Structure formats: C-alpha cells, structure tokens
Amino acid sequence: MPSYEIIFGRMLKDGRVVVTNNSPTDIPLGTTFNTAFWTSAEIVDGEFRNRISGTVADIDLTIERVDVFRRQVGCIPKGYSAAVELVGSGLGAVLLWFDLPKQEHIQIILRAI
C-alpha cells in the first residue's frame, strides 16, 4: 500500500476539512490516516526543507467524501486542495494543535501508511 500525506488547512463551518494532497499520487476515498505530525520548514536555495518535526497524535481518520471545485470526486488529486469529510478518531487532537498560536512555516500533516 502506498504512503499518503495531506497538509491540514482549515476546518469549515460544516465540519469538513480543507486539505492539500502532498503525495506523488492521487489519494482515493476510503484512505485511513493513522499519524498526525507537525513540521517546521525553512527556505533553502528557493526550496522548502524540513527543519524539525514532531508527532501530534496517533489518529484513525478515514476520507469519507472529497469535494474539489465544489464537485464530489473519488479522490484528492495529486497536488490539489479539497474539502474532505473525515470520520473516525483523533480529529480533536489535530484541531487542538492547529489552534495553537501560528509560527512561520509550521504545518500539520496527516499520514497514511
């Protein structure tokens, strides 16, 4: 099974989450993410490089619905942002980290392995 990563963007009023596919392939519906981590990046020679990172929480969140450009689709396309419905456990822990005061170049990433 391939490894997938999504960058957590923001929570919408309807409970969906805006995420960006940070994987080299499309991420299909039904994918379950089991780790949330944060990472801090710096720009080196015009490219982002990870400096430090740490675990936020072990999670069990499955993609139940994906909307891209206000249309329901069967995956999060490579490189695209989407509004997704995640079901399972651990979203609360991710949201707690996301609500901490923002620092420059910090991202919350969900990983499925």
SULJO-V321799 format. One record per residue. N is the residue number from 1. RES is the residue in one letter. PSI is psi in radians with two decimals (NA if undefined). NEAR is the number of other C-alpha atoms within 10 Angstrom. Layout:
N	RES	PSI	NEAR
N	RES	PSI	NEAR
//
This chain:
1	M	2.34	5
2	P	2.80	9
3	S	2.39	13
4	Y	2.61	20
5	E	2.43	21
6	I	2.48	24
7	I	2.18	20
8	F	2.17	21
9	G	-1.18	17
10	R	2.84	14
11	M	2.33	15
12	L	2.80	11
13	K	-0.48	7
14	D	0.09	7
15	G	-0.18	11
16	R	2.85	18
17	V	2.36	19
18	V	2.17	20
19	V	2.85	21
20	T	2.30	21
21	N	2.04	23
22	N	0.45	21
23	S	2.82	19
24	P	-0.02	13
25	T	2.98	16
26	D	2.62	16
27	I	2.00	23
28	P	2.74	17
29	L	2.61	17
30	G	-0.10	15
31	T	2.35	18
32	T	2.21	21
33	F	2.34	24
34	N	-0.10	17
35	T	2.41	20
36	A	2.32	27
37	F	2.84	18
38	W	2.69	20
39	T	2.55	17
40	S	2.28	17
41	A	2.77	16
42	E	2.74	15
43	I	2.13	11
44	V	2.10	9
45	D	0.69	7
46	G	0.07	7
47	E	2.58	8
48	F	2.34	12
49	R	2.36	13
50	N	2.33	13
51	R	-1.05	12
52	I	2.80	11
53	S	2.91	14
54	G	2.83	11
55	T	2.36	12
56	V	-0.94	20
57	A	2.73	18
58	D	2.33	18
59	I	2.99	21
60	D	1.33	17
61	L	2.20	23
62	T	2.40	19
63	I	2.02	20
64	E	-0.48	16
65	R	2.51	20
66	V	2.25	25
67	D	2.17	18
68	V	2.23	17
69	F	0.73	10
70	R	0.41	9
71	R	2.37	9
72	Q	2.26	13
73	V	3.00	15
74	G	0.09	16
75	C	2.90	21
76	I	1.91	27
77	P	2.61	20
78	K	2.19	14
79	G	-0.06	14
80	Y	2.75	15
81	S	2.66	21
82	A	2.72	26
83	A	2.11	24
84	V	2.63	25
85	E	2.11	18
86	L	2.30	22
87	V	2.56	16
88	G	-2.68	13
89	S	2.62	13
90	G	-0.18	19
91	L	-0.63	17
92	G	-0.73	11
93	A	-0.68	14
94	V	-0.75	21
95	L	-0.63	14
96	L	-0.78	10
97	W	-0.67	16
98	F	-0.50	19
99	D	-0.13	9
100	L	2.71	8
101	P	2.32	7
102	K	2.39	10
103	Q	2.66	8
104	E	2.33	9
105	H	0.47	13
106	I	2.33	17
107	Q	2.58	18
108	I	2.23	21
109	I	2.38	23
110	L	2.36	26
111	R	2.36	21
112	A	2.22	20
113	I	NA	12
//
